[in-house]
Every structure is written in C-alpha cells, then in structure tokens.
Amino acid sequence: MNWSGVFPAVTTKFNDADELDLPAFNKNIDAQLEAGVDGFILGGSLGEAGVLTDDEKFGLLAHTLQYVNGKVPVLLNIAEATTKNAVACAKRAEAAGAGGLMLLPPMRYYADTEETLAYFEAVATNTSLPIMIYNNPVDYKIEVTLDMFEYLAKFDNIQSVKESTRDISNITRMINRFGDRYKILTGVDPLAMESLVMGADGWV
C-alpha cells in the first residue's frame, strides 16, 4: 500500500426509505476520482461507522470495489466493540477484496492500554491486509501513545496512522522516534497544511 496522498473517508448515502443510495454515492465517488484522490475509506466516522449493519457495510464495500474497478485502493474502517467482531470484519473485508483497513480502538466502553493493544494485535494477526491505526483521542477517548506504537511496530501490516490528536507536534515525535516505520496521514482538516509541513505523508 502506498500510504501517501489523499484518502477521503467518504460519506455513506441513504435515501428516504433508509436504504443505501448508491446512485448518490456513485456521484460522490466519480467526483473524488476526477479530483485525483489516492484511495477511499468506507465506513469511517462520517460514513456512519457506528450505525451501519454488516449487510450495509459489506454491501457498500462490494459495490465500491466493483465501481472503482481497481483505479485506487478501497479501505474499510473497523469500529467494533468486541475483538471477536473486529477480527471477523477484517477477515470478511480481506475475502471481499478490500485493499486495506483503518482500525479504531475498541468502541463504546473505555479500553486500557493492554486491552487496546490486544485488540489491535488480534486484528493484525488475523489478516494480511495493510492497516492504518486511527488515533483520535478527542472523539473516541483512547489515545494510541508512542509507547503503544513501539509495541505495534512488530506487526508488519500495521503500517500507518491517521493522526487526529489535534497536536501536530505529535507528528514530529512519531518521526523522531520511528523514522519512516509508520506513514502518517493527518485526519484533521483545519490542520492539514500544517501537518504536511511537519512531515505528514498524506491526508484523510
């Protein structure tokens, strides 16, 4: 996976019947491709991560993979409350042909450092897909610290981080400690330019 450039976390469209609105979704995908994006992330925070059913999530993944037809990678976000469900999602995404995963810490209930690392490790060791850790303590209340990234460095498929701590100096700390071990994509739109100046590789 080339973790650089722009990877929009696209919105998930619904119609008045509360069903996936694929024509509206396709229009958005077309506009993004025309703009030259480098990949898509499905089911992120603004993609209704917390409310999509499995049928909706994997139906959207299958549709997007077919529609994009290999032009750019299509990633699926994993935002699950249990390790078992997260692993199942990772396996199903890989079987469906996803190009990679974005992975949030465990959802709903607070997980401590040991629990969060065990969750990440379980997903990483049950898929060969490249993984981007979503580090957003402001919204999700769990920070993936530098020491935690030190532990995760042993897993070759954990390759990048969506940096959403709102502290752009964290980019410098990541680079100083890990060099180019992790690719860094900024996840905070108002700080995109500053993050790229500080050394980020891309923008979600």
C-alpha positions as CSV (number, residue, x, y, z in Angstrom):
1,M,0.0,0.0,0.0
2,N,1.3,3.5,-0.9
3,W,0.3,5.5,2.2
4,S,0.6,8.9,0.6
5,G,-1.7,11.5,-0.9
6,V,-5.4,12.0,-0.2
7,F,-7.7,9.2,1.1
8,P,-11.2,10.6,1.6
9,A,-13.3,9.0,4.3
10,V,-16.4,9.2,2.2
11,T,-19.9,9.7,3.5
12,T,-22.5,6.9,3.2
13,K,-25.6,8.0,1.4
14,F,-29.2,6.9,2.3
15,N,-32.5,7.5,0.6
16,D,-35.8,8.4,2.1
17,A,-36.5,4.7,2.6
18,D,-33.4,4.4,4.8
19,E,-31.6,2.3,2.3
20,L,-28.2,2.8,0.7
21,D,-28.5,5.4,-2.0
22,L,-25.9,4.0,-4.4
23,P,-26.6,6.5,-7.3
24,A,-25.8,9.4,-5.0
25,F,-22.8,7.5,-3.6
26,N,-21.5,6.9,-7.1
27,K,-21.8,10.6,-7.9
28,N,-19.5,11.3,-5.0
29,I,-17.0,8.6,-6.0
30,D,-16.9,10.0,-9.5
31,A,-16.2,13.5,-8.3
32,Q,-13.4,12.2,-6.0
33,L,-11.8,10.2,-8.7
34,E,-11.9,13.1,-11.1
35,A,-10.2,15.2,-8.4
36,G,-7.4,12.7,-8.3
37,V,-7.7,11.0,-4.9
38,D,-5.3,8.2,-4.0
39,G,-7.8,5.9,-2.2
40,F,-11.1,5.6,-0.5
41,I,-12.0,4.8,3.1
42,L,-15.5,3.4,3.7
43,G,-17.5,3.3,6.9
44,G,-15.5,6.0,8.8
45,S,-16.9,8.3,11.4
46,L,-18.7,10.4,8.7
47,G,-19.5,7.2,6.8
48,E,-21.9,6.1,9.6
49,A,-19.4,3.7,11.2
50,G,-21.5,3.4,14.4
51,V,-24.8,2.5,12.8
52,L,-24.2,0.5,9.6
53,T,-25.4,-3.0,9.7
54,D,-23.0,-5.7,8.4
55,D,-25.1,-6.1,5.3
56,E,-24.9,-2.4,4.6
57,K,-21.2,-2.2,5.3
58,F,-20.1,-5.2,3.2
59,G,-22.7,-4.4,0.6
60,L,-21.2,-1.0,0.2
61,L,-17.7,-2.5,0.1
62,A,-18.6,-4.9,-2.6
63,H,-20.3,-2.2,-4.6
64,T,-17.4,0.2,-4.3
65,L,-14.8,-2.3,-5.3
66,Q,-16.8,-3.1,-8.4
67,Y,-17.5,0.5,-9.2
68,V,-13.9,1.8,-8.6
69,N,-12.6,-1.3,-10.5
70,G,-9.0,-1.1,-9.3
71,K,-8.4,2.6,-10.0
72,V,-7.4,3.3,-6.4
73,P,-7.4,1.2,-3.2
74,V,-10.6,0.8,-1.3
75,L,-10.2,0.5,2.5
76,L,-12.8,-0.4,5.1
77,N,-12.9,1.1,8.6
78,I,-13.3,-1.2,11.5
79,A,-15.1,0.3,14.5
80,E,-16.2,-2.5,16.7
81,A,-17.0,-3.0,20.4
82,T,-15.5,-6.5,20.6
83,T,-12.3,-8.1,19.5
84,K,-14.3,-11.0,18.0
85,N,-16.3,-8.8,15.8
86,A,-13.3,-6.7,14.7
87,V,-11.4,-9.9,13.7
88,A,-14.5,-11.2,11.8
89,C,-14.8,-7.8,9.9
90,A,-11.1,-7.9,9.0
91,K,-11.4,-11.4,7.6
92,R,-14.5,-10.6,5.7
93,A,-13.0,-7.4,4.3
94,E,-10.0,-9.3,3.1
95,A,-12.1,-12.1,1.5
96,A,-14.2,-9.4,-0.3
97,G,-11.1,-7.8,-1.8
98,A,-10.5,-4.7,0.3
99,G,-7.2,-3.0,-0.2
100,G,-6.6,-2.3,3.5
101,L,-8.2,-1.4,6.8
102,M,-8.5,1.6,9.0
103,L,-8.7,0.5,12.6
104,L,-10.2,2.3,15.6
105,P,-9.6,1.2,19.2
106,P,-12.4,-0.8,20.8
107,M,-15.7,1.2,20.7
108,R,-18.4,2.0,23.3
109,Y,-16.5,1.1,26.5
110,Y,-13.2,2.5,27.6
111,A,-10.3,0.1,27.0
112,D,-7.0,0.5,28.8
113,T,-3.6,0.2,27.2
114,E,-3.3,-3.6,27.5
115,E,-6.8,-4.2,26.2
116,T,-6.3,-1.8,23.3
117,L,-3.0,-3.4,22.2
118,A,-4.6,-6.9,22.5
119,Y,-7.4,-5.8,20.2
120,F,-5.0,-4.3,17.6
121,E,-2.8,-7.4,17.8
122,A,-5.7,-9.8,17.3
123,V,-6.8,-7.9,14.1
124,A,-3.3,-7.6,12.7
125,T,-2.5,-11.3,13.2
126,N,-5.8,-12.4,11.6
127,T,-5.4,-10.6,8.3
128,S,-2.7,-9.8,5.8
129,L,-4.3,-6.5,4.8
130,P,-2.3,-3.3,5.5
131,I,-3.6,-1.4,8.5
132,M,-3.9,2.3,9.4
133,I,-4.4,2.9,13.1
134,Y,-6.9,5.7,13.7
135,N,-5.6,7.8,16.6
136,N,-8.4,10.1,17.7
137,P,-8.5,10.5,21.5
138,V,-10.5,13.7,21.2
139,D,-13.6,12.0,19.9
140,Y,-13.0,8.4,21.0
141,K,-11.3,8.9,24.3
142,I,-8.4,6.4,23.8
143,E,-5.0,7.7,22.7
144,V,-2.6,5.4,21.0
145,T,0.6,6.6,22.6
146,L,4.2,6.4,21.2
147,D,4.9,3.5,23.6
148,M,1.9,1.7,22.2
149,F,3.1,2.3,18.6
150,E,6.5,0.9,19.8
151,Y,4.7,-2.3,20.7
152,L,2.7,-2.4,17.5
153,A,5.9,-1.9,15.3
154,K,6.4,-5.7,15.4
155,F,3.4,-6.2,13.2
156,D,4.4,-5.6,9.6
157,N,0.9,-5.0,8.4
158,I,0.3,-2.1,10.8
159,Q,1.9,0.5,8.6
160,S,0.3,3.9,9.1
161,V,-1.6,6.2,11.4
162,K,-4.4,8.6,10.9
163,E,-3.2,11.3,13.2
164,S,-6.2,13.1,14.7
165,T,-4.8,14.0,18.2
166,R,-5.1,17.7,17.2
167,D,-1.5,18.1,18.3
168,I,0.7,18.5,15.2
169,S,3.8,18.2,17.3
170,N,2.9,14.5,17.7
171,I,3.9,14.1,14.0
172,T,7.4,15.3,14.9
173,R,7.5,12.9,17.9
174,M,6.4,10.0,15.7
175,I,9.1,10.8,13.1
176,N,11.8,11.3,15.6
177,R,11.1,8.0,17.4
178,F,10.2,5.8,14.4
179,G,11.7,7.4,11.3
180,D,9.7,6.1,8.4
181,R,8.4,3.0,10.1
182,Y,4.9,4.5,10.1
183,K,3.4,6.6,7.4
184,I,1.4,9.5,8.9
185,L,-1.8,10.8,7.4
186,T,-3.4,13.8,9.0
187,G,-7.0,13.4,9.9
188,V,-7.9,17.0,11.0
189,D,-8.9,19.1,8.1
190,P,-8.1,22.6,9.6
191,L,-4.6,21.3,10.4
192,A,-3.9,19.6,7.0
193,M,-1.4,22.1,5.7
194,E,0.4,22.4,9.0
195,S,0.6,18.7,9.3
196,L,2.0,18.2,5.8
197,V,4.6,20.9,6.6
198,M,5.6,19.0,9.7
199,G,6.2,15.8,7.7
200,A,2.9,14.0,7.3
201,D,2.7,11.8,4.2
202,G,-1.0,12.4,3.4
203,W,-4.4,13.5,4.4
204,V,-7.6,11.6,5.2
